């Protein structure tokens, strides 16, 4: 594993000199998975201890206390235009030798109009030549979490990611990369988490079908293929701190706050050429570890209002509920997926199944 990480780091460092780094790349892997984490605004970097952990902090897999765990999630964005799905399975090894998990992620948009052949070579419009295509992003994550030296307070997790992206008949790309996560449960009750996404950068290799993409009208070419066939996803750092409070015999509260750091200049509230920092916060209220209520807020950024052209701060609120019965957990989340208080709300449903006996 050390050799693979080192070779990948050296290889990606060499590629980065070719100015093919993208500010936004493989963003579908930053959405997260599981309605619990989404309802809390992603405030689960230090307190997500189940099969959804690979998308937040793979070190959290270490807290799985059954023989195995499975999960599934489905979500639809923008009135079902985009569909997002997640499937995962996690299995602890015997003798406290760590936890292994495999996850599959898909984000797809179907029935996109293809107008590349709408105008023929002489400039005539033919609406019968309009077709449709689909755009899909896939990822497979192989995850492993363990406790170094048997320390019950510290856990480390790693994701190995394989990415496949397809844009109809026009282009397809393959990528690979690694995530690294750390979780520390202090004796005083505080939990600290960190997740470095794309730790060695994630490299995507693209193949473009110029014959399908390009069109020539009156001797002029439109839709030429991009010059760069390589795309690099830069690292992102997520930091979180949380603590569990026992209100009474039936009620418990777990709040978390943290920072998301992008190593690029974005629309974040704190943004420089080196990095952009966005705060987040969320909380979960549990009743008898059976009924859950969650709130969260994240994605703080500065935008320009199109009406008065003034700068203002926007954010993305979220909320959700959950119910747990024996080994089955059903969660629901709703988030505002637009900016500036828009009415674009997305719904998330996720299911988790714990099977087998409890581990010691």
TAMO-V130793 format. One record per residue. N is the residue number from 1. RES is the residue in three letters. SS is DSSP state (H for helix, E for strand, - for the rest). NEAR is the number of other C-alpha atoms within 12 Angstrom. D_CENTER is the distance of its C-alpha to the mean C-alpha in Angstrom with 2 decimals. Layout:
BEGIN
N RES SS NEAR D_CENTER
N RES SS NEAR D_CENTER
END
This chain:
BEGIN
1 UNK - 12 23.37
2 UNK H 11 24.72
3 UNK H 9 26.33
4 UNK H 15 23.26
5 UNK H 24 21.23
6 UNK H 17 24.30
7 UNK H 16 24.94
8 UNK H 25 21.42
9 UNK H 26 21.64
10 UNK H 16 25.09
11 UNK H 20 24.27
12 UNK H 33 21.33
13 UNK H 23 23.50
14 UNK H 18 26.16
15 UNK H 26 24.04
16 UNK H 22 22.81
17 UNK H 14 26.47
18 UNK H 16 26.46
19 UNK - 18 24.66
20 UNK - 28 21.83
21 UNK E 28 19.01
22 UNK E 26 16.69
23 UNK - 25 15.44
24 UNK - 22 12.58
25 UNK - 30 11.46
26 UNK - 39 8.76
27 UNK H 26 6.87
28 UNK H 27 5.58
29 UNK H 38 3.27
30 UNK H 31 2.52
31 UNK - 29 3.38
32 UNK - 39 3.58
33 UNK - 47 6.74
34 UNK - 48 10.36
35 UNK H 48 12.48
36 UNK H 51 13.64
37 UNK H 52 10.70
38 UNK H 49 10.11
39 UNK H 43 13.90
40 UNK - 46 14.12
41 UNK - 46 12.04
42 UNK - 52 9.58
43 UNK - 47 12.94
44 UNK - 53 12.51
45 UNK - 50 12.10
46 UNK - 49 15.75
47 UNK - 46 16.40
48 UNK - 44 14.03
49 UNK - 35 16.40
50 UNK - 44 15.68
51 UNK - 52 14.16
52 UNK - 48 10.73
53 UNK H 53 10.77
54 UNK H 56 9.27
55 UNK H 53 5.63
56 UNK - 50 7.36
57 UNK - 49 10.52
58 UNK H 51 12.20
59 UNK H 49 15.51
60 UNK H 49 15.34
61 UNK H 49 16.27
62 UNK H 50 19.71
63 UNK H 42 20.45
64 UNK - 39 20.64
65 UNK - 28 24.32
66 UNK E 27 25.12
67 UNK E 25 26.11
68 UNK E 32 22.87
69 UNK E 38 19.95
70 UNK E 35 18.28
71 UNK E 37 15.66
72 UNK E 31 14.77
73 UNK E 38 12.91
74 UNK E 31 13.78
75 UNK E 37 13.08
76 UNK E 26 14.91
77 UNK E 26 14.58
78 UNK - 20 17.73
79 UNK - 15 20.39
80 UNK - 20 18.89
81 UNK - 19 18.61
82 UNK E 26 15.03
83 UNK E 28 14.01
84 UNK E 36 10.76
85 UNK E 35 11.44
86 UNK E 40 10.49
87 UNK E 32 13.37
88 UNK E 37 13.92
89 UNK E 35 17.09
90 UNK E 40 18.04
91 UNK E 34 21.57
92 UNK E 34 23.25
93 UNK - 22 26.00
94 UNK H 16 29.53
95 UNK H 12 31.19
96 UNK H 25 28.06
97 UNK - 18 26.93
98 UNK - 32 23.21
99 UNK E 42 20.55
100 UNK E 39 19.10
101 UNK E 40 16.20
102 UNK E 36 15.03
103 UNK E 39 11.99
104 UNK E 33 11.80
105 UNK E 41 9.17
106 UNK E 36 10.78
107 UNK E 37 10.61
108 UNK E 31 14.25
109 UNK E 27 16.93
110 UNK E 22 20.46
111 UNK E 18 23.95
112 UNK E 19 23.44
113 UNK E 19 26.96
114 UNK E 26 28.20
115 UNK - 23 30.97
116 UNK - 31 31.51
117 UNK - 28 34.85
118 UNK - 23 35.90
119 UNK E 23 38.50
120 UNK - 24 40.84
121 UNK - 19 42.40
122 UNK - 15 45.22
123 UNK - 15 43.09
124 UNK - 15 43.67
125 UNK E 16 40.99
126 UNK - 16 40.52
127 UNK H 15 38.12
128 UNK H 15 38.63
129 UNK H 16 36.54
130 UNK - 18 33.33
131 UNK E 19 31.00
132 UNK E 21 27.39
133 UNK E 22 24.40
134 UNK E 25 20.81
135 UNK E 28 17.69
136 UNK E 30 15.00
137 UNK E 36 11.99
138 UNK E 33 11.86
139 UNK E 39 10.52
140 UNK E 31 12.35
141 UNK E 37 11.55
142 UNK E 35 14.74
143 UNK E 41 14.56
144 UNK E 40 17.53
145 UNK E 42 18.36
146 UNK E 36 21.89
147 UNK - 28 24.24
148 UNK H 20 26.07
149 UNK H 13 29.78
150 UNK H 15 29.40
151 UNK - 17 28.59
152 UNK - 19 27.59
153 UNK - 26 25.92
154 UNK E 28 23.59
155 UNK E 39 20.75
156 UNK E 39 18.85
157 UNK E 41 15.98
158 UNK E 44 14.91
159 UNK E 44 12.44
160 UNK E 37 14.10
161 UNK E 36 12.00
162 UNK E 31 13.87
163 UNK E 37 12.70
164 UNK E 33 14.97
165 UNK E 37 15.05
166 UNK E 30 18.07
167 UNK E 29 19.84
168 UNK - 27 22.77
169 UNK - 24 25.81
170 UNK - 27 25.10
171 UNK E 28 22.61
172 UNK E 26 20.34
173 UNK E 32 18.42
174 UNK E 27 17.53
175 UNK E 35 15.52
176 UNK E 36 15.09
177 UNK E 40 13.81
178 UNK E 42 13.37
179 UNK E 43 11.47
180 UNK E 40 13.89
181 UNK E 44 13.91
182 UNK E 43 17.03
183 UNK E 45 18.27
184 UNK E 36 21.78
185 UNK E 30 23.72
186 UNK - 20 26.80
187 UNK - 13 30.13
188 UNK - 13 30.45
189 UNK - 18 27.59
190 UNK E 23 24.90
191 UNK E 34 21.50
192 UNK E 35 19.74
193 UNK E 43 16.26
194 UNK E 40 14.66
195 UNK E 43 11.63
196 UNK E 39 12.19
197 UNK E 41 9.41
198 UNK - 41 11.38
199 UNK - 33 14.42
200 UNK - 35 16.87
201 UNK - 41 15.15
202 UNK E 43 13.81
203 UNK E 38 16.64
204 UNK E 35 16.72
205 UNK E 25 20.22
206 UNK E 26 21.16
207 UNK E 26 24.21
208 UNK E 26 25.64
209 UNK - 22 28.35
210 UNK H 21 30.68
211 UNK H 18 33.12
212 UNK H 22 30.78
213 UNK H 24 29.20
214 UNK - 27 32.38
215 UNK E 26 35.19
216 UNK E 23 38.59
217 UNK E 19 40.55
218 UNK - 13 44.07
219 UNK - 11 43.50
220 UNK E 14 40.35
221 UNK E 18 37.00
222 UNK E 22 33.89
223 UNK - 21 30.21
224 UNK - 19 30.86
225 UNK - 20 28.32
226 UNK - 19 26.25
227 UNK - 15 28.00
228 UNK - 19 25.05
229 UNK - 24 23.67
230 UNK E 28 21.30
231 UNK E 33 18.04
232 UNK E 38 16.53
233 UNK E 40 13.12
234 UNK - 38 14.11
235 UNK - 37 12.92
236 UNK E 38 11.10
237 UNK E 33 12.42
238 UNK E 40 11.45
239 UNK E 37 14.69
240 UNK E 40 15.81
241 UNK E 34 19.19
242 UNK E 33 20.31
243 UNK E 30 23.46
244 UNK E 24 24.76
245 UNK E 22 27.91
246 UNK E 18 30.38
247 UNK - 14 32.04
248 UNK - 12 34.50
249 UNK - 12 34.95
250 UNK - 16 32.66
251 UNK E 20 30.09
252 UNK E 23 27.39
253 UNK E 27 25.01
254 UNK E 35 21.93
255 UNK E 35 20.78
256 UNK E 39 18.22
257 UNK E 33 17.98
258 UNK E 36 16.33
259 UNK E 36 15.30
260 UNK E 39 12.41
261 UNK E 32 14.07
262 UNK E 37 13.56
263 UNK - 31 16.37
264 UNK - 26 17.55
265 UNK - 22 19.49
266 UNK - 25 17.62
267 UNK - 27 18.73
268 UNK E 30 17.75
269 UNK - 28 20.71
270 UNK E 25 21.40
271 UNK E 21 21.14
272 UNK - 17 23.14
273 UNK - 15 23.38
274 UNK - 17 21.97
275 UNK - 24 19.02
276 UNK E 29 17.64
277 UNK E 31 17.09
278 UNK E 37 15.67
279 UNK E 32 16.60
280 UNK E 38 15.11
281 UNK E 39 16.90
282 UNK E 40 17.00
283 UNK E 39 19.36
284 UNK E 39 20.19
285 UNK E 34 23.83
286 UNK E 28 24.99
287 UNK E 23 28.31
288 UNK - 18 29.79
289 UNK - 23 26.34
290 UNK - 22 26.56
291 UNK E 24 25.58
292 UNK E 33 22.63
293 UNK E 33 22.19
294 UNK E 39 19.16
295 UNK E 37 18.66
296 UNK E 40 16.26
297 UNK E 35 16.05
298 UNK E 38 13.81
299 UNK E 40 13.34
300 UNK E 32 16.99
301 UNK E 29 18.39
302 UNK E 23 21.84
303 UNK E 24 22.85
304 UNK E 16 26.27
305 UNK - 15 27.79
306 UNK - 10 29.23
307 UNK - 9 32.30
308 UNK - 9 33.62
309 UNK - 9 31.66
310 UNK - 11 30.96
311 UNK E 16 27.95
312 UNK E 21 26.11
313 UNK E 22 23.06
314 UNK E 26 20.42
315 UNK E 30 17.71
316 UNK E 36 15.49
317 UNK E 36 17.00
318 UNK E 38 15.84
319 UNK E 37 17.84
320 UNK E 35 18.22
321 UNK E 35 20.50
322 UNK E 34 20.70
323 UNK E 28 23.57
324 UNK E 24 24.27
325 UNK E 18 27.35
326 UNK - 15 28.35
327 UNK - 24 25.54
328 UNK E 20 23.66
329 UNK E 32 21.03
330 UNK E 30 20.09
331 UNK E 38 17.67
332 UNK E 36 17.32
333 UNK E 39 15.44
334 UNK E 35 16.23
335 UNK E 41 14.75
336 UNK E 30 16.32
337 UNK - 32 14.06
338 UNK - 22 16.85
339 UNK - 25 18.48
340 UNK - 23 21.88
341 UNK - 19 22.30
342 UNK - 16 21.94
343 UNK - 17 22.30
344 UNK - 21 19.12
345 UNK E 24 17.84
346 UNK E 33 15.32
347 UNK E 32 15.92
348 UNK E 39 13.85
349 UNK E 33 15.74
350 UNK E 39 14.90
351 UNK E 36 17.47
352 UNK E 36 18.02
353 UNK E 30 21.18
354 UNK E 28 22.91
355 UNK E 23 25.83
356 UNK E 17 28.72
357 UNK E 15 30.44
358 UNK E 15 29.22
359 UNK - 20 29.05
360 UNK - 12 31.38
END
